[in-house]
Amino acid sequence: MAEKAFQDRLIEESLWVRTAGAAPHFAALAGEVRCDVAVIGAGLLGLSTALHLAEGGASVVVLEAAEPGWGSGGRNGGQVNPGLKIDPQDTVRRFGAARGEALVAFAGSVADETFATIRRHGIDCDASQAGWLQLAHTARALPGLERRAEEWRARGVAVETLTAGRAAEIAGSEAYVGGILNPHGGAVQPLKLVRGLAAAAAAQGAAIHARSPVERLERDGTQTVLVTPQGRVTAGRVLVATNAYTGPQVPGLRRDLLPVSTFQVASEPLPPHLAATVLPGGHHVSDTHRSLYYFRKDAEGRFVIGGRGAYGARGMEGAYAELRRVAQRIFPGLAEVRWEHRWGGMVGVTEDHLPHIAEPAPGVLAAVGFNGRGVALSVALGPHLARRLSGGPEEAMPLPVGPLAPIRLHGTKVAVLPWAAGFYGLLDRLDGGRVV
Ligand SMILES: Cc1cc2nc3c(=O)[nH]c(=O)nc-3n(C[C@H](O)[C@H](O)[C@H](O)COP(=O)(O)OP(=O)(O)OC[C@H]3O[C@@H](n4cnc5c(N)ncnc54)[C@H](O)[C@@H]3O)c2cc1C
């Protein structure tokens, strides 16, 4: 409960809540309903899947514990990035040539797919597709990026390798030693995107209920019953789309993930002389630190930067101060700006750095573990999950549908996360470089 109140406070303070306009009203579930598919969680994944299910003619009920976008979907950095956390060759090594290459092709397309969905439904979410810069903080980190670019180029994706000079020109910062540019990446106002998907799904007939936490799942013959404080949904199939905010309702699912905190700060809209020099082309960035930093400007020209590492309310002040300090190391001109927004949330991290799709019970599908890469991946997985929930074959899924993959010593690992973050920060400092 304390954690829920903490997460409530973080989202209420976020830049995205303050700039998204009035929240739409969705009634809580009351009474008994039946549907083809019930979705738990109104984030990007749940709503994209609900939209595609409803477009296909299925009756869909979405149950959200808080409000649509309350989870990571409405509080993230808004970076619409193609690709998985692991590189193409590694993906092929893990999944074999046929399935691995199909997964790489899917992962390479997810940003384009997300922008196509946004356009198709006319979602107003400050979408821009200026390209994603990945910048190396030391010379040692550069070959990994260059290899990544080559692996994508070998598959026809025009990822450009950047010298230090070219990277500095595009980013407007001398803090990095080079990098790569994927032109398919872009950015959105994430809460507007979630709300736009909710509106599109509702327009196609999906019933969305806010303030309707699923307390437990019960089996009734071939159907599943989802029990909320004031209602019950009887569904032929269920999608669990609760990611880092997964609770105990599906036994074992929580143990698939480590919930890792990440925080962000945003400046006032930059004055014209800084707006013209900080990320002048509107690109967004993530860098190669083990505790990586990610940054961009929003539609009104605020500088927004995030990073991982602080745990709970106690570490939060330090995390915000650290982000402001890092921002000024990267762009010294930011020393003169006011910092007006600060917030954070949880990322669902898996041990193999891949999203997991599992069928933990008959008729129940769960998709979790986007490893901080879920904006485009979850929107683009929606149509595939919709097909699977409508009886489509497992082989057609971009990722295999497997059993749950519980993390060994999960409780211990969750307990040591705060120290792990500090340890990675220390290693980053020992690397040298001009950022931390
Ligand atoms: C601060 C931050 C920055 C990030 N930045 C980026 C980024 O720039 N780019 C990127 O690609 N990814 C980023 N991510 C990750 C990305 O936001 C997630 O991967 C993505 O939003 C996952 O979407 P989702 O729909 O699976 O989950 P969520 O959006 O978290 O939705 C899950 C929902 O399930 C609900 N729920 C939980 N339990 C129940 C229950 N029992 N009953 C009903 N509802 C329930 C929750 O209330 C929540 O709203 C970031 C994450 C954070 C926190």
The ligand as a MOL file (V3000), in Angstrom:
LIG
                    3D

  0  0  0     0  0            999 V3000
M  V30 BEGIN CTAB
M  V30 COUNTS 53 58 0 0 0
M  V30 BEGIN ATOM
M  V30 1 C 10.2200 6.2840 -15.8560 0
M  V30 2 C 10.1900 5.3090 -17.0030 0
M  V30 3 C 10.8000 5.6480 -18.2050 0
M  V30 4 C 10.7350 4.7650 -19.2970 0
M  V30 5 N 11.1830 5.1920 -20.5070 0
M  V30 6 C 10.9810 4.4220 -21.6070 0
M  V30 7 C 11.2680 4.9270 -22.9020 0
M  V30 8 O 11.6290 6.0820 -23.0710 0
M  V30 9 N 11.0940 4.0920 -23.9700 0
M  V30 10 C 10.6460 2.8070 -23.8200 0
M  V30 11 O 10.5200 2.0830 -24.8020 0
M  V30 12 N 10.2960 2.3270 -22.6000 0
M  V30 13 C 10.4340 3.1060 -21.5080 0
M  V30 14 N 10.0320 2.6400 -20.2850 0
M  V30 15 C 9.3840 1.3300 -20.2020 0
M  V30 16 C 7.9640 1.3710 -20.7360 0
M  V30 17 O 7.2720 2.4470 -20.1780 0
M  V30 18 C 7.2430 0.0540 -20.4290 0
M  V30 19 O 7.9870 -1.0160 -20.9710 0
M  V30 20 C 5.8550 0.0070 -21.0110 0
M  V30 21 O 5.1210 1.1300 -20.6550 0
M  V30 22 C 5.1380 -1.2420 -20.5260 0
M  V30 23 O 3.7770 -1.1090 -20.8600 0
M  V30 24 P 2.7220 -2.0690 -20.2700 0
M  V30 25 O 1.4650 -1.7400 -20.9330 0
M  V30 26 O 3.2200 -3.4730 -20.4080 0
M  V30 27 O 2.6750 -1.8110 -18.7030 0
M  V30 28 P 2.1240 -0.5600 -17.8670 0
M  V30 29 O 1.9840 0.6540 -18.6850 0
M  V30 30 O 2.9580 -0.4750 -16.6400 0
M  V30 31 O 0.6430 -0.9920 -17.4710 0
M  V30 32 C 0.3570 -1.9480 -16.4860 0
M  V30 33 C -0.9540 -1.5490 -15.8200 0
M  V30 34 O -1.4440 -2.6990 -15.1260 0
M  V30 35 C -2.1990 -2.1880 -14.0380 0
M  V30 36 N -2.4090 -3.2950 -13.0780 0
M  V30 37 C -1.4850 -3.9230 -12.3120 0
M  V30 38 N -2.0890 -4.8750 -11.5580 0
M  V30 39 C -3.4170 -4.8420 -11.8510 0
M  V30 40 C -4.5580 -5.5710 -11.4030 0
M  V30 41 N -4.4440 -6.5350 -10.4860 0
M  V30 42 N -5.7680 -5.2670 -11.9110 0
M  V30 43 C -5.9030 -4.2950 -12.8360 0
M  V30 44 N -4.8600 -3.5690 -13.3020 0
M  V30 45 C -3.6300 -3.8370 -12.8140 0
M  V30 46 C -1.3720 -1.0470 -13.5070 0
M  V30 47 O -2.1550 -0.1640 -12.7370 0
M  V30 48 C -0.8350 -0.4330 -14.7970 0
M  V30 49 O -1.5900 0.6960 -15.2110 0
M  V30 50 C 10.1120 3.4900 -19.1590 0
M  V30 51 C 9.5300 3.1370 -17.9310 0
M  V30 52 C 9.5660 4.0210 -16.8780 0
M  V30 53 C 8.8960 3.6440 -15.5890 0
M  V30 END ATOM
M  V30 BEGIN BOND
M  V30 1 1 1 2
M  V30 2 1 2 3
M  V30 3 2 2 52
M  V30 4 2 3 4
M  V30 5 1 4 5
M  V30 6 1 4 50
M  V30 7 2 5 6
M  V30 8 1 6 7
M  V30 9 1 6 13
M  V30 10 2 7 8
M  V30 11 1 7 9
M  V30 12 1 9 10
M  V30 13 2 10 11
M  V30 14 1 10 12
M  V30 15 2 12 13
M  V30 16 1 13 14
M  V30 17 1 14 15
M  V30 18 1 14 50
M  V30 19 1 15 16
M  V30 20 1 16 17
M  V30 21 1 16 18
M  V30 22 1 18 19
M  V30 23 1 18 20
M  V30 24 1 20 21
M  V30 25 1 20 22
M  V30 26 1 22 23
M  V30 27 1 23 24
M  V30 28 2 24 25
M  V30 29 1 24 26
M  V30 30 1 24 27
M  V30 31 1 27 28
M  V30 32 2 28 29
M  V30 33 1 28 30
M  V30 34 1 28 31
M  V30 35 1 31 32
M  V30 36 1 32 33
M  V30 37 1 33 34
M  V30 38 1 33 48
M  V30 39 1 34 35
M  V30 40 1 35 36
M  V30 41 1 35 46
M  V30 42 1 36 37
M  V30 43 1 36 45
M  V30 44 2 37 38
M  V30 45 1 38 39
M  V30 46 1 39 40
M  V30 47 2 39 45
M  V30 48 1 40 41
M  V30 49 2 40 42
M  V30 50 1 42 43
M  V30 51 2 43 44
M  V30 52 1 44 45
M  V30 53 1 46 47
M  V30 54 1 46 48
M  V30 55 1 48 49
M  V30 56 2 50 51
M  V30 57 1 51 52
M  V30 58 1 52 53
M  V30 END BOND
M  V30 END CTAB
M  END
